[in-house]
Amino acid sequence: MKNEYLNEVASESQSTLQKRKTTRPRIGVFGVGYFKYWSQFDGLLDAMLAKQTVFIEKIQRNAEAEIVDFGLVDTVQKAYELVPRLNAANLDLVFCDMLTYATSNTFGVVIKNSNIPIVLVALQPDKAMDYSRASTYMQLYNDDICALPEFAGVAVRMGKPVPEMIIGTLHDDAAAEAEIEEYCRIAAVLHDLKTARIGHIGHPIESMLDMHSDSTMLTAHFGAHIVQCEAHEIVTQYEQSTPEEIEPVKERILDFFDTPDPVSDPISEKLRDTDLEVAARVTVALEKFIHERGLDGLAYYYEGPDNSVTRTVMSNLIVGNSLLTGAGFPMCGESDLKTCFAMLIMERLGIGGSFAEFHPVDFVEDFVLVGHDGPHNVAIAEGRPVLRSLKKYHGKPGFGAGVEFKIKEGPITMLSINSTYDGKFKFIIAEGESIEGAIPPTGNTNTRGFFKPDVRTFLKRWMKEGPTHHFALGVGHHAATIQKIANYLNLESVIIAQ
């Protein structure tokens, strides 16, 4: 069962958003069973191997992944032999297929000596046994959950968390299929966190203390490398761009964005030709910069001298960065590296991930506006995004095109990643609804966010967890999935109670 968001984006924006190549995580599979059964029950071993083949086919249908099949582990000797093979395979996640009852020594050895995320999969072939014809063979054939308590208990005794589990049936089980697909998406997130190159330019705006990050600690906890870049790298590409490169990008921008007349905000105007020219030229420069540096994302804030080319370029990254974010390269303003990681996690889950903060509360209709100026994930916009020319970027130098839209109506998820006092990271997660209604026509994104039980209570609960100023905003309800990622990263997390 493929993620619906991915299908929607592909159909709505494929003509204008050239999406990044899909991540292919490396997923391992090994089955477990009890060797003594094979000589006692003719055909049972072959039946177990056939079950494992069906499960692997399910993974292949639900993910673009590289799958490594480690076969069946039915003795402790094979478990010891498996460990170095697992650790050498550079896996992002492992499924342990509970084919029938298995003694916990086949698992305890593995979980003790490996730090790869493991999911226990117990999918019995029959929805229920035919009790009038039941036999020991049929019981063993359907004994997928039998060893789960034993495996959970031995994980605790080995000093490890109890693994996540999928419980259901091997055939015609939509819930199980959805869970398989979820863990495959989690594997993609874990893969890209380990391998991503996140660019960083400048410094947090006006030394906003909540946004400061230690690049080494980001690598320590997530695995990604922070690439320290310079503003002149983009400026040089800007200066070298040609009309032959710029004109097609101008057409691409006008094809993707609407450019309406201004409404009520006196600092907004209909998109000026000069602002479109600059936005297109900067987009050309950005795309070349991202390609040459091999970046998967960027956090930036750089002002530059008054009336300089540097200021023109660095204050007009909004359009290009919005297109890149929508294409799968999270671009985060105000040099907020932690939120860039939150956006990356959401993007790789297939749920968007747009740069956001809290704006004014509507106490009449009980919602809060969530949005931001700067770049956003245009792939999850409700309707066609808008471009307006802004006479000034509030709180920042410069002027030019601003991106305005609201997130798709329906369920939404928020993720804030902040640093704790002891230097680790904490995931603060919440679910709500993007509701229908007007937003301020200010050339910024804004979404009407409704959160239970009411806006006052929710905001107090959110603030009590110590979030950063910004967060990533995605579509759908995925708090539990994001918390699993935090658990795999050994990071603290909390889901705000509703």
C-alpha positions in Angstrom: 0.0 0.0 0.0 1.9 3.0 -1.2 1.8 6.3 0.7 -1.0 8.4 -0.7 0.9 11.7 -0.3 3.6 10.5 -2.6 1.0 9.6 -5.3 -0.6 13.0 -4.9 2.6 15.0 -5.3 3.6 12.9 -8.3 0.3 13.6 -10.1 0.0 17.3 -9.2 3.5 18.6 -9.5 5.6 16.3 -11.7 5.5 18.7 -14.6 7.2 21.5 -12.6 8.9 19.9 -9.6 11.6 17.5 -10.6 11.7 15.3 -7.5 15.0 14.0 -6.2 15.9 10.3 -6.8 14.0 8.1 -4.4 16.1 6.8 -1.5 16.8 3.1 -1.6 17.5 1.9 1.9 19.2 -1.4 2.7 16.8 -3.7 4.5 17.8 -7.1 5.9 15.5 -10.1 6.5 16.2 -13.2 8.5 13.7 -15.8 9.5 13.7 -17.8 12.8 12.4 -21.3 13.6 13.3 -24.3 15.7 15.6 -26.9 14.0 14.0 -29.8 15.9 10.7 -29.4 14.1 12.1 -30.1 10.6 12.8 -33.8 11.1 9.5 -34.3 13.0 7.2 -32.8 10.5 7.7 -33.5 6.8 7.4 -30.4 4.6 7.4 -27.9 7.4 10.8 -26.4 6.7 9.8 -25.8 3.0 6.6 -24.2 4.2 8.6 -21.9 6.4 10.9 -20.8 3.6 7.9 -20.2 1.4 6.4 -17.9 4.1 9.6 -15.9 4.2 9.6 -15.6 0.4 6.0 -14.2 0.5 7.1 -11.6 3.2 10.1 -10.5 1.2 7.8 -10.0 -1.8 5.6 -7.7 0.4 8.6 -5.6 1.2 9.5 -5.3 -2.5 5.9 -4.2 -3.3 6.0 -1.6 -0.5 9.4 0.0 -0.9 12.1 0.9 -3.4 14.7 -0.9 -1.2 17.7 -3.1 -1.6 16.8 -6.3 0.3 19.4 -8.6 1.8 17.9 -12.1 2.6 19.9 -13.8 5.3 17.8 -17.0 5.2 16.7 -19.0 8.2 18.3 -19.0 11.6 17.2 -22.0 13.6 20.2 -22.7 15.9 22.3 -20.6 18.1 25.3 -21.5 16.0 23.6 -19.9 13.0 22.8 -16.9 15.1 26.5 -16.3 15.9 27.3 -16.7 12.2 24.7 -14.2 11.3 25.9 -11.4 13.5 29.1 -10.4 11.6 27.1 -10.7 8.3 24.5 -8.4 9.6 27.0 -5.9 10.9 29.0 -5.9 7.6 26.0 -5.4 5.4 25.5 -1.7 6.1 21.8 -2.2 6.8 19.4 0.6 7.8 16.8 -1.8 9.3 16.3 -5.5 9.8 13.1 -7.6 9.8 13.1 -10.7 11.9 10.5 -13.0 10.4 8.9 -15.1 13.1 8.1 -18.1 11.0 7.1 -20.4 13.8 8.2 -20.9 17.4 11.9 -20.3 17.8 14.1 -20.4 20.9 15.3 -17.1 22.1 19.0 -18.0 21.7 18.5 -17.5 18.0 17.6 -13.9 18.7 19.4 -12.9 21.9 22.8 -13.3 20.3 21.7 -11.0 17.4 20.2 -8.2 19.5 23.1 -8.2 21.9 25.7 -7.8 19.3 24.0 -5.5 16.8 22.8 -2.0 16.9 20.7 -2.2 13.7 17.0 -1.3 14.3 15.1 -4.6 14.4 11.4 -5.2 13.8 9.8 -8.5 14.8 7.3 -9.7 12.1 4.7 -12.2 13.1 2.3 -12.8 10.2 0.6 -16.1 10.3 -0.6 -17.6 7.0 -4.2 -18.5 8.1 -6.6 -16.0 9.7 -7.8 -18.9 11.9 -7.1 -22.6 12.0 -9.8 -25.0 10.9 -10.3 -26.5 14.4 -12.2 -29.5 13.1 -9.1 -30.5 11.0 -6.4 -29.0 13.3 -3.1 -30.7 13.8 0.2 -30.0 15.5 1.6 -29.3 12.0 -1.0 -26.7 11.4 -0.4 -25.1 14.8 3.4 -24.9 14.1 2.6 -23.5 10.6 0.7 -20.7 12.3 2.8 -20.3 15.4 4.2 -16.9 14.4 3.5 -15.0 17.6 4.4 -17.9 19.9 8.0 -16.7 20.6 7.3 -13.0 20.7 7.1 -12.8 24.6 10.3 -14.8 24.8 12.1 -12.5 22.4 10.8 -9.4 24.1 11.9 -10.7 27.5 15.4 -11.7 26.3 15.8 -8.2 24.7 15.3 -6.7 28.1 17.7 -9.1 29.7 20.3 -8.2 27.1 19.9 -4.5 28.1 18.1 -3.6 24.9 14.7 -2.0 24.2 11.9 -4.4 23.3 11.8 -4.3 19.4 8.9 -2.9 17.5 6.5 -5.6 16.2 4.1 -6.3 13.3 1.4 -8.8 14.2 -1.2 -10.0 11.7 -1.8 -12.3 8.8 0.4 -13.0 5.8 -2.4 -12.6 3.3 -5.1 -9.9 2.8 -4.1 -7.9 5.9 -4.2 -4.1 5.0 -3.1 -3.1 8.5 0.0 -5.3 8.3 0.8 -4.1 4.8 0.6 -0.5 6.1 3.0 -1.3 8.9 5.5 -2.9 6.5 5.3 0.2 4.3 5.8 2.4 7.4 9.0 0.7 8.5 10.3 0.8 5.0 9.8 4.6 5.0 11.5 4.7 8.4 14.4 2.8 6.9 14.7 5.4 4.2 14.8 8.2 6.8 17.5 6.4 8.8 19.5 5.8 5.6 19.5 9.4 4.6 20.2 10.7 8.1 23.4 8.6 8.1 24.5 9.8 4.7 23.1 13.3 4.2 25.2 16.3 3.4 23.5 19.4 4.9 24.9 22.7 3.8 25.3 25.6 6.3 25.8 29.3 5.4 26.1 32.1 7.9 24.6 32.1 11.4 21.3 32.1 13.2 19.4 35.4 12.7 20.3 37.9 15.5 21.8 35.2 17.6 18.5 33.5 18.4 19.8 31.2 21.1 17.3 28.4 20.6 18.6 27.8 17.1 22.3 27.5 17.7 23.6 24.0 17.0 26.9 22.0 17.4 27.7 20.5 14.0 29.6 17.7 15.6 26.7 16.7 17.8 24.4 16.7 14.8 26.8 14.2 13.2 27.1 12.3 16.5 23.3 11.8 16.9 22.1 11.7 13.3 25.1 10.7 11.3 24.8 13.4 8.6 27.7 15.7 7.7 27.4 19.5 8.0 29.1 21.1 5.0 30.2 24.6 5.9 29.6 26.7 2.8 30.2 30.3 1.8 27.7 32.8 0.4 30.1 33.7 -2.4 29.6 30.2 -3.8 26.0 31.0 -4.7 26.9 34.6 -5.7 29.5 33.4 -8.1 27.0 31.1 -9.8 24.5 34.0 -9.9 27.0 36.2 -11.7 27.9 33.5 -14.2 24.3 32.6 -15.1 23.2 33.3 -18.7 19.9 34.4 -20.2 19.6 31.0 -21.9 19.6 29.4 -18.4 17.4 32.0 -16.8 14.5 32.3 -19.3 13.3 28.6 -18.9 13.4 29.0 -15.1 11.2 32.1 -15.3 8.7 30.1 -17.3 8.9 27.3 -14.8 8.2 29.7 -11.9 5.2 31.3 -13.7 3.8 27.9 -14.6 4.0 26.7 -11.0 3.0 29.9 -9.0 0.0 32.2 -9.2 0.8 36.0 -9.3 -2.4 37.8 -8.1 -2.9 41.4 -7.4 -2.2 42.7 -3.9 -5.0 42.6 -1.3 -4.7 44.3 2.0 -1.0 44.4 3.0 0.6 47.7 1.9 4.1 46.1 1.7 2.9 43.6 -1.0 2.6 44.2 -4.7 1.8 42.2 -7.8 5.0 40.2 -8.8 7.4 42.7 -10.5 9.3 41.6 -13.6 12.5 42.6 -11.9 11.8 40.4 -8.9 10.9 37.5 -11.2 14.2 38.0 -13.0 16.2 37.9 -9.8 14.3 34.9 -8.4 14.9 32.9 -11.6 18.6 33.9 -11.7 19.0 32.9 -8.1 17.2 29.6 -8.7 19.7 28.8 -11.5 22.6 29.6 -9.1 21.1 27.6 -6.3 20.5 24.5 -8.3 24.1 24.6 -9.6 25.4 25.2 -6.1 23.5 22.3 -4.6 24.6 20.0 -7.4 28.3 21.0 -7.3 28.4 20.7 -3.5 26.4 17.4 -3.5 24.0 18.8 -0.8 20.8 17.1 0.4 19.7 20.3 2.2 20.7 23.8 3.4 20.3 26.0 6.4 21.3 29.6 5.8 21.2 33.2 6.9 23.6 35.8 5.5 23.0 39.5 5.1 25.9 40.9 3.1 26.7 44.6 2.7 24.1 47.2 1.8 23.3 47.5 -1.9 25.6 44.6 -2.8 25.1 41.7 -5.1 25.6 39.4 -2.1 22.6 41.0 -0.3 20.5 40.8 -3.4 21.3 37.1 -3.9 21.1 36.0 -0.2 17.9 37.8 0.5 16.2 36.3 -2.6 16.7 32.6 -2.1 13.0 32.2 -1.2 11.6 31.1 -4.6 14.5 28.8 -5.6 14.6 27.2 -2.1 10.9 26.6 -2.1 11.1 24.8 -5.4 14.1 22.8 -4.1 12.3 22.0 -0.8 9.3 20.7 -2.8 11.6 18.6 -4.9 13.1 16.9 -1.8 15.9 19.2 -0.7 14.9 20.8 2.6 16.1 24.4 2.6 15.8 26.2 6.0 15.9 29.9 6.6 17.4 31.7 9.6 20.3 29.2 9.6 18.2 26.7 11.7 20.0 23.4 11.2 17.9 21.5 13.7 14.7 22.3 11.8 16.4 21.4 8.6 16.8 17.9 10.0 13.1 17.9 11.0 12.2 18.9 7.5 14.5 16.1 6.1 12.8 13.5 8.3 9.4 14.5 7.1 10.4 14.7 3.5 11.9 11.2 3.5 8.8 9.9 5.2 6.8 11.3 2.3 4.8 13.7 4.3 6.3 17.1 3.2 8.0 19.1 5.9 7.6 22.9 5.6 9.4 25.5 7.6 7.0 26.9 10.2 6.4 28.8 13.5 3.4 30.1 15.4 1.7 33.2 14.2 -1.3 35.0 15.7 -4.1 33.0 17.5 -7.7 33.3 16.4 -9.5 33.1 19.7 -12.9 33.4 18.0 -12.6 30.2 15.9 -10.1 28.6 18.2 -7.1 28.0 15.9 -3.5 29.3 15.5 -1.9 30.4 12.3 1.2 28.3 11.6 3.6 29.4 8.9 6.7 31.5 8.2 8.3 33.9 5.7 11.0 32.5 3.5 11.2 29.1 1.7 8.6 26.3 2.2 7.6 22.9 0.9 5.5 23.9 -2.0 4.7 20.2 -2.7 2.2 20.1 0.1 0.4 23.4 -0.7 -3.4 23.6 -0.8 -4.0 24.8 -4.3 -1.6 26.8 -6.4 1.1 28.7 -4.4 1.2 32.5 -4.7 4.2 34.8 -5.5 4.0 38.4 -4.3 6.6 41.1 -4.6 7.3 42.5 -1.1 8.7 46.0 -0.6 10.5 44.7 2.5 11.2 41.3 4.3 10.1 42.0 7.8 12.8 41.7 10.3 15.4 41.1 7.6 17.2 43.1 5.0 16.2 43.2 1.4 13.1 42.9 -0.7 11.8 40.8 -3.6 9.5 37.8 -4.2 7.7 36.1 -1.3 6.0 32.7 -1.4 2.5 32.5 0.0 0.2 29.4 0.5 -1.4 27.2 3.1 -0.8 23.5 3.8 -3.2 21.0 2.4 -6.4 20.8 4.4 -6.8 17.8 6.6 -4.5 16.1 9.2 -1.1 17.6 9.9 1.9 16.7 12.1 4.5 19.1 13.6 8.1 18.2 14.6 10.4 20.5 16.6 13.9 19.3 17.3 15.6 21.1 20.2 18.8 20.7 22.1 18.6 19.7 25.8 20.8 21.0 28.6 23.1 18.0 28.4 23.7 18.5 24.7 21.4 15.9 23.3 18.4 16.4 21.1 14.7 16.1 21.9 11.8 15.5 19.4 8.6 17.4 20.3 5.7 16.1 18.2 2.1 17.1 17.8 -0.9 16.3 15.6 -3.6 18.6 14.5 -5.8 19.7 11.5 -5.3 22.2 8.7 -8.7 23.7 8.4 -10.4 25.6 5.6 -10.4 29.4 5.7 -8.7 32.6 4.6 -5.1 33.4 5.5 -3.3 36.8 5.6 -2.2 37.9 2.1 1.3 38.8 3.3 3.5 36.9 0.9 4.2 34.3 3.6 2.8 30.8 4.3 0.1 30.5 6.9 -2.1 27.6 7.7 -5.1 27.5 10.1 -3.9 25.0 12.6 -6.6 23.4 14.9 -5.3 21.4 17.9 -7.1 19.5 20.6 -8.5 20.0 23.2 -8.3 23.8 22.5 -5.8 26.2 21.3 -4.8 27.7 24.7 -4.3 24.3 26.3 -2.4 22.9 23.3 0.0 25.9 23.2 0.7 25.6 26.9 1.5 21.9 26.6 3.7 22.5 23.5 5.7 25.3 25.2 6.1 23.2 28.4 8.2 20.7 26.5 10.9 23.3 25.6 10.6 23.5 21.8 12.7 25.6 19.5 11.1 28.6 17.8 10.6 26.8 14.5 9.3 23.3 13.6 8.6 21.3 10.5 5.0 21.0 9.3 3.9 17.9 7.4 0.6 16.4 6.1 -1.2 13.4 7.7 -1.0 12.1 11.3 2.4 10.5 11.8 3.4 11.3 15.4 3.9 7.6 16.3 6.1 7.0 13.2 8.3 10.0 14.0 8.6 8.8 17.6 9.8 5.4 16.4 12.6 7.3 14.5 13.6 9.1 17.7 13.7 5.8 19.5 15.9 4.3 16.9 18.2 7.3 17.3 18.2 6.9 21.1 16.8 10.4 21.4 14.2 11.7 23.9 10.8 12.4 22.4 7.3 13.4 23.5 3.9 13.5 21.7 1.8 16.4 23.0 -1.4 15.0 24.6 -4.7 15.9 23.0 
